[in-house]
Every structure is written in structure tokens, then in C-alpha cells.
Amino acid sequence: MNVSKIILGAAAAISGLCTSTAAYAWNVDVQLTADNAYAIYTGDANGVSAFHGGDENVTAADIRAAESYSFTMADGEAIYVAAWSDDGIAQGLLAEFNIDGTILTTSNSDWEVMATGIDLDVSSSAPSLVDLSAQIALANAGAVPSGGWVPSTIGVLNDGNSSVYGTQLVSSMASTINWAWYDSGNCSSANQPFSGGCNHDEYLVFRLPLPLGGCCLEDGSCVNTTEEKCETGGGVFAGAGEFCELEQTCLPTGACCMGDYCEDDLTEQDCEDNQGTWYGEGSDCLDADVECPVDNEGACCIGEACYELSEHDCVHAGGYFYGEGTTCTDAVVECEPEEETGACCVDETCYDLTEDQCRQKQGVFYGLGSACSDAALECEPVEETGACCIDEACYDLTEEECRLREGAFYGAGSDCSDEVVECEPVDVNDGACCLEAECVELSARECWEEEGAFYGPGSTCEDAQVECCGSAAAVSTSTAGAGCSTANRSSGGGVGLLSLLLLGSVLVQRRRD
């Protein structure tokens, strides 16, 4: 049955059945009592690695007062219980394990037990991890008095109505739980192995033959058992760890057509999730009315490789389908390698994109193979750009970039395509012109007509040698930019013309130098 699997942490209790792929910590709550002593461990199929507690019950009142324990266990681990009696009156184990909401008790017929043949007294210490692991290894090899692991003997209910435990009602535990023990055949009295008192090659070690899961039976009921027992009994096994307590365990299943492929025992939801057609509860792929339409194959590119598949299979494999009837040899079929991606910062957000995709988003690309998950990668705020005119060309730059390139910035968010953006050619004959205390950039003739002091073609008002005085200004007749003269602007155009001519000769000489 193709259903989601939840592997129970105790699944590794049996050699050969311990398969778990994901690390997970299971929460385990235990209520347990014994006539007379016990100890709880966790480990794997070959031994134990942790001890979780134990107790010895001397009186009937002690037995009636079950103890509680809580611990966690990882996938691939199992729970073991060592138990032994005082060889007098009666003996038995009563236990309830709540594993993340699933209740497993000593009533379950899948319990296994083995006898070590090592006689412990009530006052004896619990077996050490090393000693118990050694006994587990012997049991796995069949070299213990019980001949290995055997089914436990399930006894009377915890209801106070039996001749064996009539006075031993453990009120904190359900009355539907059975006592369990091992029958060695050593004792011939009635009600064995529970009474009278007898040493059944103790101490004993109990464990469950996991993995278990819910078994959905034809009458609609569900029992937690092994896959083998479920199928032998005609049930449908829901999966390891998918216990009857889960609502989805025994949902109706049927045949599901996914393209031209049919699969049995899928729930309606599972079928829909696979984009299939569900044929109803109890349907089978062999039923006459179950017809999966045949998908014609076509070329399918998966990465750089081409396969001829149905559209359904191609899409589910993450490929690109070229259409029914196409082949990998067709000229139109081109399987291009998947372009490598890298981290791309767009404003303050990071995306894993190809370099071209990053450029289209105007992002900052950190190189092929980089990833947004890299610890050292931080997307800092990016300064907004705008239209910048440099000579006759327009560029998308930040204001700082535009200023450094001596451009004209039209404001953050502006665009070179905006109507207001006009990049006009720069007149190389313009230069700084002092009109009294004000500097403007004009041509030589325009400066002369305004009776200003011209500093030469290509000069700017920001140049260090440009000094505009507060009074009428003209360039000194000795050197350009050497200071401000006291010549009155109203003294006539001759002075301005003379200044212009002198400055021109100076600039020509400067360029020659």
C-alpha cells in the first residue's frame, strides 16, 4: 500500500527488520508493575544502551501500585523489560506503553520473551547494560534455555475477577490489559505460568517484534500487528508506525490510474495527490471497468538527457514534454543543461537565480554556486538609481556615480526614456565667465558681450583658479586666474576685449606647455 510511512522508534527490536531513514525522538510514557521485580531499558536489536528505571514489589500492595516512567527514544531503538519473581505464590508482568499517543500493552500477541536461566532474587540488582546485552546476543543466537525469542504467554485480564490475580486489581491501568509471562514447562501446577510460585528459568527479557502498524481488516476493524500477520489474516497493512489510533490509518482504498499506470490500494486522497483517477473503495487494477488510458510517448528532456516517455511520467520526473509522437532525434528537441544559479540580492531580499535572471531584476549577483543560505551573504539596501546625462549619452546610475562622472542627474527613480530627460551636446568652447561676483559658463563671445572675465574654453566655475570678485571683475592682464582686477566694468568694451585676447594667448600657451 503506497501510504506515508511513520517508522516507530522501537522498530529496530528485531534483527533484519530494523529499517529507519529519519532521525526522530519518540516520547514514551510507561505504566508498569510486576510480580515481583523488573527493569526497563532501550537499545537496538543486538543489545541495550540505556537504563530507565525499575522496581521490586515485595507485598501485594506494592504490586497493585504501578510505577510510571517517561523517556524519549530515537528511531532504530527498542524497549526491553527484564523481569523476575520470588518463585512464590504467583508471577507476571502488566505493562502499558504510550508511544506518542499509540498504546501498546502486554495484551498484544506480538510480544516476545526469552528466558536467561539466571535466577535473580527480589533483592537482586537489575542486570547491567553489559550483562543484559550479552544475554540478548545469546537469545538472538538461540543459545538460551528458551531456545531464543518465543511468544509470551498472555494471561488473565487486569479486572480483579480471576482466581490468579483476584486481589491484584491495578486500578491505575485499564481492566482490558492482560498479564504476561513465560512458561518454561518446569511447573505442573494449575494456572501456570502465573501460579503457584515457580521459577520459569528466570530472569526473563520481554520485547515486541517490531515494526508494528495498523492492520485494516475486512470487517472494518483495525488491530496493531506485524505486516506478516496482517497479510496472513487477510488484512491490509497500513505501514510501520501507522497505528490504528491514527484517523487516516484505515481509510478506504482502491485502484488508481495515473496516466497509463495503475496502482492498487491507494486512498482517494493519495490518488488525487498523484494526479490520478480513483475507481472507488475496494476496486482493483484487474477489474474490467478499470481502464487506464494509454498515453502516447514523446520526447522528454530531463536536464541534458532526452527520454521517450508518456506526458504523465515526464512531468512527474520534472521534465519538459515535447508532445505525443515526438522523438529524441527530432530537430526541435533540444535538451539544454540546467543553468547554474547563485545568490542574487534584489534590494534587501536574496533569491537563488541564474545570472541572467538576476540581471533582469537589476540585482547584485554573487557568483555561480553561491546560495542565499551562505552565512556570510547579506543583502544590504541598494541606492536607487536615476537618469544621468553624460555629454549626449544617458545612463542609469546612482546620484553619486553620476556626480563622479560629471553628469547631470535627473533624480532617483527617473529613467532615460522619460520625456524630461534631454542629453544635449556640450559646447567645448564654453568656459567659466565671471560677471562681477557671479560665475556662469558661457562661450568667449557671450562672456565678452556681457563684459565678463572669461577663463578659457573648457574651464568651469568649480576650477580652483576661477575667482569672481564682488566688484566689477576682469582677469588680470598679466596671468589668468591670478586674482581680481579693480577695473571698472563700465570703462568700456576695450578692456573686456583686451582681457579676452590676452587670456586666449595665455590659454594657448598653457596648452602648448
VOVEXFI-273087 format. One line per field, with one value per residue (C-alpha): residue number from 1; x, y, z; residue in three letters. Coordinates in Angstrom, 1 decimal, decimal comma, padded with zeros to 4 digits, always signed. Example, Ala and Ser with C-alpha at 12.3 -4.5 7.8 and 13.67 -1.06 7.14 Angstrom:
num <- [1	2];
x <- [+012,3	+013,7];
y <- [-004,5	-001,1];
z <- [+007,8	+007,1];
residu <- [ala	ser];
REM end
This chain:
num <- [1	2	3	4	5	6	7	8	9	10	11	12	13	14	15	16	17	18	19	20	21	22	23	24	25	26	27	28	29	30	31	32	33	34	35	36	37	38	39	40	41	42	43	44	45	46	47	48	49	50	51	52	53	54	55	56	57	58	59	60	61	62	63	64	65	66	67	68	69	70	71	72	73	74	75	76	77	78	79	80	81	82	83	84	85	86	87	88	89	90	91	92	93	94	95	96	97	98	99	100	101	102	103	104	105	106	107	108	109	110	111	112	113	114	115	116	117	118	119	120	121	122	123	124	125	126	127	128	129	130	131	132	133	134	135	136	137	138	139	140	141	142	143	144	145	146	147	148	149	150	151	152	153	154	155	156	157	158	159	160	161	162	163	164	165	166	167	168	169	170	171	172	173	174	175	176	177	178	179	180	181	182	183	184	185	186	187	188	189	190	191	192	193	194	195	196	197	198	199	200	201	202	203	204	205	206	207	208	209	210	211	212	213	214	215	216	217	218	219	220	221	222	223	224	225	226	227	228	229	230	231	232	233	234	235	236	237	238	239	240	241	242	243	244	245	246	247	248	249	250	251	252	253	254	255	256	257	258	259	260	261	262	263	264	265	266	267	268	269	270	271	272	273	274	275	276	277	278	279	280	281	282	283	284	285	286	287	288	289	290	291	292	293	294	295	296	297	298	299	300	301	302	303	304	305	306	307	308	309	310	311	312	313	314	315	316	317	318	319	320	321	322	323	324	325	326	327	328	329	330	331	332	333	334	335	336	337	338	339	340	341	342	343	344	345	346	347	348	349	350	351	352	353	354	355	356	357	358	359	360	361	362	363	364	365	366	367	368	369	370	371	372	373	374	375	376	377	378	379	380	381	382	383	384	385	386	387	388	389	390	391	392	393	394	395	396	397	398	399	400	401	402	403	404	405	406	407	408	409	410	411	412	413	414	415	416	417	418	419	420	421	422	423	424	425	426	427	428	429	430	431	432	433	434	435	436	437	438	439	440	441	442	443	444	445	446	447	448	449	450	451	452	453	454	455	456	457	458	459	460	461	462	463	464	465	466	467	468	469	470	471	472	473	474	475	476	477	478	479	480	481	482	483	484	485	486	487	488	489	490	491	492	493	494	495	496	497	498	499	500	501	502	503	504	505	506	507	508	509	510	511	512	513];
x <- [+000,0	+001,5	+000,9	+003,1	+005,3	+006,0	+008,6	+008,2	+011,3	+011,2	+011,3	+014,9	+013,9	+014,2	+017,3	+016,6	+013,6	+015,3	+015,0	+014,7	+015,7	+014,8	+016,1	+013,1	+012,7	+009,7	+008,1	+007,4	+005,2	+005,1	+002,9	+004,2	+004,1	+005,4	+005,2	+007,9	+010,7	+011,5	+013,9	+013,3	+015,9	+016,3	+018,7	+018,7	+018,3	+021,8	+021,8	+020,8	+022,4	+020,3	+018,6	+015,3	+014,5	+013,0	+011,4	+010,9	+007,5	+007,5	+003,9	+000,5	+000,1	+003,4	+002,2	-001,1	+000,7	+002,1	+005,0	+005,3	+008,2	+008,8	+011,7	+012,5	+013,9	+015,2	+014,3	+016,1	+015,8	+013,7	+012,3	+013,3	+011,9	+013,8	+011,5	+011,9	+009,8	+010,4	+009,4	+006,5	+002,7	+002,5	+004,4	+003,5	+004,2	+001,5	+002,6	+001,2	+003,4	+002,1	+004,4	+003,4	-000,3	-000,3	-001,0	+000,9	+000,3	+001,2	-002,1	-000,6	+000,1	+003,3	+005,3	+008,4	+010,1	+013,3	+014,5	+018,1	+018,2	+019,9	+018,0	+017,6	+016,1	+013,7	+016,5	+018,9	+020,3	+018,9	+021,1	+023,8	+023,9	+026,8	+025,2	+021,8	+023,4	+025,3	+022,0	+020,3	+023,1	+022,7	+019,0	+019,5	+021,7	+019,2	+021,6	+019,3	+017,0	+014,0	+015,8	+015,7	+012,8	+009,3	+005,8	+004,9	+002,1	-000,9	-002,8	-005,8	-007,2	-006,5	-010,1	-009,8	-012,1	-009,6	-008,5	-004,9	-005,0	-008,4	-007,0	-004,4	-006,5	-004,2	-006,7	-004,4	-004,3	-007,1	-009,1	-008,7	-004,9	-003,7	-000,9	+002,0	+004,9	+006,9	+006,0	+009,1	+007,2	+009,1	+006,0	+003,0	+000,6	-002,6	-002,7	+000,9	+002,9	+001,2	+000,6	+001,6	+005,1	+007,7	+011,0	+010,5	+014,2	+014,2	+015,2	+013,1	+013,5	+010,5	+010,4	+008,0	+008,7	+008,5	+007,9	+004,1	+001,4	-002,3	-003,9	-007,2	-009,5	-012,4	-015,0	-013,8	-011,9	-008,2	-005,5	-001,9	+000,3	+003,2	+002,8	+003,3	+000,4	-001,8	-001,4	-001,8	-005,1	-006,4	-005,9	-004,3	-001,2	-001,2	+002,5	+005,1	+004,1	+000,7	-001,2	-004,9	-005,1	-004,4	-007,5	-006,2	-004,9	-007,9	-009,3	-010,9	-008,5	-008,9	-007,4	-005,8	-004,9	-002,0	-001,7	-001,3	-000,2	-002,5	-001,7	-003,8	-004,6	-004,4	-006,8	-008,7	-006,5	-003,3	-004,6	-005,6	-002,2	-000,6	-003,0	-004,7	-008,2	-009,6	-012,0	-013,6	-013,4	-012,4	-011,7	-008,7	-006,5	-007,6	-011,3	-012,9	-014,1	-010,7	-009,2	-006,2	-005,9	-002,7	-000,5	+001,4	+005,0	+007,0	+010,4	+011,0	+014,0	+015,2	+018,2	+020,5	+019,2	+016,3	+013,9	+010,8	+008,1	+004,4	+003,5	+002,5	+005,8	+007,8	+006,0	+006,4	+010,1	+010,5	+011,0	+009,8	+007,4	+007,6	+004,3	+003,0	+004,7	+007,9	+011,2	+014,6	+016,1	+013,7	+015,4	+013,2	+014,2	+017,0	+017,8	+019,9	+021,8	+020,2	+021,9	+023,7	+022,3	+023,8	+022,7	+021,1	+020,3	+017,4	+017,1	+017,3	+016,0	+018,0	+017,0	+018,7	+018,7	+020,7	+023,0	+020,7	+017,6	+019,5	+020,5	+016,9	+015,8	+018,6	+020,1	+023,6	+024,8	+027,3	+028,6	+027,7	+027,4	+026,7	+023,5	+021,2	+021,8	+025,5	+026,2	+028,4	+025,9	+023,9	+021,7	+022,2	+019,9	+020,8	+020,9	+018,2	+019,3	+018,1	+018,8	+022,3	+023,3	+027,0	+027,6	+025,0	+024,5	+022,1	+023,0	+021,1	+023,3	+023,2	+023,5	+027,0	+028,1	+026,6	+028,4	+031,8	+031,4	+030,5	+027,0	+023,6	+021,4	+017,6	+016,7	+016,2	+013,7	+014,0	+014,6	+016,5	+013,2	+011,5	+010,5	+012,1	+015,5	+017,4	+021,1	+022,3	+025,8	+028,3	+029,8	+033,5	+034,0	+032,2	+034,2	+034,0	+032,9	+032,9	+030,1	+031,1	+030,7	+028,8	+030,3	+028,5	+029,7	+029,5	+031,2	+034,0	+031,8	+028,9	+031,2	+032,7	+029,2	+028,3	+031,6	+032,7	+036,0	+036,5	+038,7	+039,1	+037,3	+036,7	+037,2	+034,4	+033,2	+034,4	+038,1	+040,4	+041,8	+038,3	+037,8	+034,9	+035,2	+032,3	+033,2	+033,5	+035,7	+038,2	+041,0	+044,4	+046,2	+049,3	+048,1	+044,7	+043,2	+045,9	+043,3	+040,7	+041,4	+039,9	+039,0	+035,5	+033,1	+031,8	+035,2	+034,4	+034,3	+038,0	+039,1	+036,9	+038,2	+041,8	+041,2	+039,7	+042,6	+045,3	+043,5	+043,3	+047,0	+047,7	+045,5	+047,0	+050,5	+049,3	+048,0	+051,3	+053,2];
y <- [+000,0	+003,3	+005,4	+007,7	+005,7	+006,7	+004,3	+003,6	+004,2	+000,7	-000,8	-002,0	-004,5	-007,4	-008,2	-007,8	-005,6	-002,5	-000,1	+003,6	+006,6	+009,6	+010,7	+011,3	+011,3	+009,4	+010,3	+007,2	+007,1	+003,8	+002,4	-001,0	-003,4	-006,9	-009,8	-009,2	-007,2	-005,5	-003,1	-001,0	-000,4	+000,9	-000,3	-002,0	-005,5	-006,5	-005,0	-002,3	+001,2	+003,0	+002,1	+003,9	+002,6	-000,4	-001,6	-004,6	-005,4	-007,3	-007,1	-007,3	-003,6	-003,0	-004,9	-003,0	+000,3	+000,6	+002,8	+005,4	+006,4	+008,8	+009,0	+009,5	+007,1	+007,6	+005,8	+002,4	+001,8	-000,8	-001,2	-004,1	-005,2	-007,6	-009,3	-011,9	-013,3	-014,5	-018,0	-018,0	-017,7	-016,1	-014,2	-011,9	-008,7	-006,0	-003,1	-000,2	+001,8	+005,1	+005,9	+009,4	+008,5	+004,9	+002,4	-000,9	-003,3	-006,8	-007,9	-007,7	-011,2	-009,9	-009,7	-011,9	-013,2	-015,2	-016,9	-016,4	-019,2	-016,8	-016,9	-013,4	-012,7	-009,9	-008,0	-008,6	-005,6	-005,1	-006,6	-004,2	-003,0	-005,2	-008,3	-007,8	-007,1	-010,4	-012,3	-010,6	-011,8	-015,3	-015,2	-014,0	-017,0	-019,4	-020,2	-019,6	-022,0	-020,8	-021,6	-017,9	-015,5	-017,1	-015,7	-014,6	-016,4	-014,0	-014,5	-013,1	-009,6	-006,9	-006,9	-008,4	-011,3	-014,2	-016,9	-016,0	-012,2	-011,7	-009,4	-007,7	-005,2	-002,4	+000,4	+002,9	+000,7	-000,4	-003,5	-004,7	-005,3	-008,8	-010,1	-011,8	-014,2	-017,1	-020,8	-022,9	-026,1	-026,5	-026,5	-028,8	-027,0	-025,3	-021,8	-021,9	-020,0	-017,4	-019,5	-021,1	-019,9	-021,3	-020,3	-020,3	-020,1	-016,5	-013,8	-013,1	-010,5	-009,2	-007,2	-006,5	-007,9	-004,6	-002,8	-002,9	-001,0	-000,9	-003,8	-002,9	-005,9	-006,7	-006,2	-002,6	-003,2	-002,4	-004,2	-003,3	-006,2	-007,1	-006,9	-010,6	-011,4	-008,8	-010,2	-013,8	-012,7	-011,2	-007,6	-004,6	-003,3	+000,4	+000,7	+000,6	+003,1	+003,8	+002,6	+002,1	+005,1	+007,4	+008,6	+008,1	+004,5	+002,6	+004,9	+003,1	+002,2	+001,3	+001,3	+004,5	+005,2	+007,6	+008,1	+004,7	+003,1	+001,6	+001,1	-000,8	+000,1	+003,9	+006,1	+008,7	+011,5	+009,7	+009,1	+012,8	+013,9	+011,9	+013,4	+010,1	+008,8	+006,8	+004,0	+003,7	+001,8	-001,9	-001,5	-003,4	-002,8	-006,1	-005,1	-005,0	-001,4	-000,1	+001,2	+003,4	+005,5	+004,8	+007,9	+008,0	+008,7	+011,7	+013,3	+014,4	+016,5	+015,9	+018,1	+017,5	+014,0	+013,0	+010,1	+009,0	+008,9	+009,5	+013,0	+011,9	+010,2	+013,1	+015,8	+013,7	+013,3	+017,1	+017,0	+019,1	+017,2	+018,0	+016,4	+012,9	+011,3	+013,4	+011,6	+012,5	+012,7	+015,4	+018,7	+020,7	+018,7	+020,4	+019,3	+022,2	+021,8	+023,5	+026,8	+027,0	+029,5	+031,8	+034,2	+037,4	+040,4	+042,4	+045,4	+043,7	+040,3	+037,3	+034,9	+031,9	+032,8	+032,4	+035,3	+036,4	+036,3	+038,4	+041,0	+041,2	+042,0	+044,6	+042,6	+042,1	+038,6	+036,9	+034,3	+030,8	+028,3	+030,8	+030,5	+032,7	+030,3	+031,2	+032,6	+035,4	+036,7	+039,8	+041,8	+045,5	+048,3	+049,3	+053,0	+053,9	+054,9	+057,5	+059,0	+060,6	+062,6	+062,5	+064,6	+063,3	+059,9	+058,8	+056,2	+054,6	+055,4	+056,4	+060,0	+059,5	+057,6	+060,3	+063,1	+061,3	+061,1	+064,8	+064,0	+065,7	+063,6	+063,8	+062,3	+058,9	+056,8	+058,8	+056,9	+057,7	+057,2	+060,0	+062,9	+065,4	+063,8	+065,5	+064,9	+067,8	+068,0	+070,0	+073,1	+072,6	+076,3	+077,3	+078,2	+080,0	+083,6	+086,0	+088,5	+090,6	+088,2	+085,6	+082,8	+081,4	+079,1	+080,9	+081,0	+083,5	+085,8	+085,6	+086,4	+089,4	+090,7	+090,6	+092,4	+089,4	+087,8	+084,7	+081,9	+080,0	+077,2	+074,1	+075,9	+075,6	+077,7	+075,0	+075,3	+076,5	+079,4	+080,9	+083,8	+086,1	+089,3	+091,2	+094,3	+094,7	+091,8	+091,2	+088,8	+090,3	+091,3	+089,5	+086,0	+084,3	+083,5	+085,4	+087,5	+090,2	+093,5	+096,8	+097,7	+099,1	+097,1	+100,4	+101,5	+100,2	+097,1	+097,6	+096,4	+093,3	+092,6	+093,1	+090,7	+088,2	+088,4	+088,2	+085,2	+083,5	+083,8	+082,6	+079,5	+078,7	+078,9	+076,7	+074,1	+074,1	+073,6];
z <- [+000,0	-001,0	+002,0	+004,1	+006,5	+010,0	+011,4	+015,1	+017,1	+018,5	+015,0	+015,4	+018,1	+015,6	+013,6	+009,9	+010,5	+011,7	+008,9	+009,6	+007,5	+009,5	+012,9	+015,3	+019,1	+020,3	+023,6	+025,7	+028,8	+030,7	+033,5	+034,7	+037,6	+038,1	+040,4	+041,6	+040,0	+036,7	+034,9	+031,7	+029,0	+025,5	+022,8	+019,4	+018,1	+019,4	+022,9	+025,3	+025,7	+028,3	+031,6	+032,5	+035,9	+037,7	+041,0	+043,2	+044,7	+047,9	+049,1	+047,3	+047,9	+046,1	+043,1	+042,9	+042,8	+039,3	+038,7	+035,9	+033,7	+030,9	+028,4	+024,8	+022,3	+018,8	+015,6	+015,4	+019,1	+021,1	+024,6	+026,7	+030,0	+032,3	+034,8	+037,6	+040,5	+044,1	+042,9	+045,3	+045,0	+041,6	+038,9	+036,0	+034,1	+033,4	+031,2	+029,1	+026,8	+025,3	+022,4	+021,1	+021,6	+020,5	+023,3	+023,3	+026,2	+027,4	+025,8	+022,3	+020,9	+019,2	+022,5	+022,5	+025,6	+026,3	+029,4	+030,5	+033,1	+035,5	+038,8	+040,4	+043,8	+044,6	+046,3	+043,4	+041,4	+037,9	+035,1	+033,9	+030,3	+029,6	+031,1	+029,5	+026,1	+026,4	+027,1	+024,1	+021,9	+023,2	+022,6	+019,0	+018,5	+020,1	+022,9	+026,0	+027,9	+026,0	+022,7	+021,6	+021,4	+021,7	+022,0	+025,5	+027,3	+027,7	+030,9	+032,7	+032,5	+035,0	+036,2	+039,6	+038,7	+038,1	+040,5	+040,0	+040,5	+042,0	+044,7	+042,5	+040,6	+039,4	+039,3	+037,6	+034,5	+032,1	+033,0	+029,4	+029,8	+030,2	+032,4	+030,6	+031,4	+030,0	+030,5	+030,9	+031,4	+034,7	+036,8	+036,7	+039,0	+037,7	+036,2	+035,0	+034,3	+036,6	+039,8	+042,1	+042,6	+040,2	+038,6	+034,9	+034,0	+035,1	+034,8	+031,6	+029,0	+027,1	+023,8	+020,9	+017,4	+015,7	+013,4	+014,1	+012,3	+011,9	+010,1	+008,4	+008,3	+006,0	+008,8	+009,2	+012,4	+013,0	+015,0	+015,6	+014,5	+012,1	+008,4	+008,1	+010,5	+008,9	+005,4	+006,7	+008,3	+005,0	+006,2	+004,6	+006,4	+006,8	+007,3	+010,0	+012,7	+011,2	+014,2	+014,5	+016,7	+013,7	+012,0	+008,5	+009,1	+007,6	+005,0	+002,1	-000,7	-004,4	-007,8	-009,1	-012,7	-013,1	-016,8	-018,3	-015,0	-012,4	-008,7	-006,1	-002,5	-002,8	-000,8	-002,8	-001,5	-002,3	-005,8	-006,3	-004,9	-007,8	-010,3	-010,8	-011,3	-008,4	-009,1	-005,7	-002,5	-003,0	-006,7	-008,2	-011,2	-012,6	-012,6	-016,0	-015,5	-014,5	-017,8	-017,7	-020,9	-022,8	-023,1	-026,3	-025,7	-026,8	-026,3	-022,7	-021,7	-018,1	-017,7	-020,6	-021,3	-023,5	-022,9	-024,7	-022,1	-021,6	-020,6	-017,1	-016,5	-018,0	-015,9	-012,7	-013,4	-013,6	-017,4	-020,4	-022,7	-026,4	-027,3	-028,3	-031,2	-030,9	-030,6	-029,1	-032,6	-033,8	-034,7	-032,5	-029,4	-027,6	-024,1	-022,7	-019,4	-016,5	-015,9	-012,6	-010,1	-007,5	-004,8	-006,1	-003,9	-005,2	-002,8	+000,6	-000,5	-001,6	-004,4	-005,9	-009,6	-012,8	-013,6	-016,4	-014,2	-011,6	-014,2	-015,4	-011,9	-011,6	-008,7	-007,4	-008,4	-006,0	-008,5	-009,7	-006,9	-004,2	-002,2	-000,2	+002,7	+002,9	+006,3	+005,1	+002,5	+003,4	+001,2	+002,0	+000,8	-002,7	-003,5	-006,0	-009,5	-012,0	-015,4	-015,8	-018,8	-019,6	-022,7	-025,2	-023,6	-020,9	-018,2	-015,3	-012,3	-008,7	-007,9	-006,6	-009,7	-011,9	-010,0	-010,1	-013,9	-014,1	-015,4	-015,0	-012,6	-013,1	-009,7	-008,1	-010,0	-013,2	-016,4	-019,6	-021,5	-019,6	-021,8	-019,5	-019,9	-022,7	-023,1	-025,2	-026,7	-024,6	-026,3	-025,8	-026,4	-023,2	-020,2	-016,8	-017,0	-014,1	-014,2	-011,1	-008,2	-010,2	-012,3	-015,3	-018,1	-021,4	-024,7	-025,1	-027,2	-024,8	-021,9	-023,8	-024,7	-021,0	-020,2	-018,1	-017,3	-019,4	-018,1	-021,3	-023,2	-021,1	-017,8	-015,2	-012,3	-010,0	-011,1	-008,4	-010,5	-011,1	-008,7	-009,1	-007,0	-005,6	-007,5	-011,3	-012,3	-015,1	-015,5	-014,7	-017,8	-016,5	-015,8	-016,0	-012,6	-010,6	-008,9	-009,4	-011,0	-010,0	-013,5	-013,7	-015,9	-017,3	-018,5	-021,9	-024,0	-024,9	-021,5	-021,9	-025,4	-024,3	-021,5	-023,8	-026,2	-023,5	-021,9	-025,2	-025,8	-022,2	-022,6	-026,0	-024,4	-021,5	-023,9	-025,7	-022,5];
residu <- [met	asn	val	ser	lys	ile	ile	leu	gly	ala	ala	ala	ala	ile	ser	gly	leu	cys	thr	ser	thr	ala	ala	tyr	ala	trp	asn	val	asp	val	gln	leu	thr	ala	asp	asn	ala	tyr	ala	ile	tyr	thr	gly	asp	ala	asn	gly	val	ser	ala	phe	his	gly	gly	asp	glu	asn	val	thr	ala	ala	asp	ile	arg	ala	ala	glu	ser	tyr	ser	phe	thr	met	ala	asp	gly	glu	ala	ile	tyr	val	ala	ala	trp	ser	asp	asp	gly	ile	ala	gln	gly	leu	leu	ala	glu	phe	asn	ile	asp	gly	thr	ile	leu	thr	thr	ser	asn	ser	asp	trp	glu	val	met	ala	thr	gly	ile	asp	leu	asp	val	ser	ser	ser	ala	pro	ser	leu	val	asp	leu	ser	ala	gln	ile	ala	leu	ala	asn	ala	gly	ala	val	pro	ser	gly	gly	trp	val	pro	ser	thr	ile	gly	val	leu	asn	asp	gly	asn	ser	ser	val	tyr	gly	thr	gln	leu	val	ser	ser	met	ala	ser	thr	ile	asn	trp	ala	trp	tyr	asp	ser	gly	asn	cys	ser	ser	ala	asn	gln	pro	phe	ser	gly	gly	cys	asn	his	asp	glu	tyr	leu	val	phe	arg	leu	pro	leu	pro	leu	gly	gly	cys	cys	leu	glu	asp	gly	ser	cys	val	asn	thr	thr	glu	glu	lys	cys	glu	thr	gly	gly	gly	val	phe	ala	gly	ala	gly	glu	phe	cys	glu	leu	glu	gln	thr	cys	leu	pro	thr	gly	ala	cys	cys	met	gly	asp	tyr	cys	glu	asp	asp	leu	thr	glu	gln	asp	cys	glu	asp	asn	gln	gly	thr	trp	tyr	gly	glu	gly	ser	asp	cys	leu	asp	ala	asp	val	glu	cys	pro	val	asp	asn	glu	gly	ala	cys	cys	ile	gly	glu	ala	cys	tyr	glu	leu	ser	glu	his	asp	cys	val	his	ala	gly	gly	tyr	phe	tyr	gly	glu	gly	thr	thr	cys	thr	asp	ala	val	val	glu	cys	glu	pro	glu	glu	glu	thr	gly	ala	cys	cys	val	asp	glu	thr	cys	tyr	asp	leu	thr	glu	asp	gln	cys	arg	gln	lys	gln	gly	val	phe	tyr	gly	leu	gly	ser	ala	cys	ser	asp	ala	ala	leu	glu	cys	glu	pro	val	glu	glu	thr	gly	ala	cys	cys	ile	asp	glu	ala	cys	tyr	asp	leu	thr	glu	glu	glu	cys	arg	leu	arg	glu	gly	ala	phe	tyr	gly	ala	gly	ser	asp	cys	ser	asp	glu	val	val	glu	cys	glu	pro	val	asp	val	asn	asp	gly	ala	cys	cys	leu	glu	ala	glu	cys	val	glu	leu	ser	ala	arg	glu	cys	trp	glu	glu	glu	gly	ala	phe	tyr	gly	pro	gly	ser	thr	cys	glu	asp	ala	gln	val	glu	cys	cys	gly	ser	ala	ala	ala	val	ser	thr	ser	thr	ala	gly	ala	gly	cys	ser	thr	ala	asn	arg	ser	ser	gly	gly	gly	val	gly	leu	leu	ser	leu	leu	leu	leu	gly	ser	val	leu	val	gln	arg	arg	arg	asp];
REM end
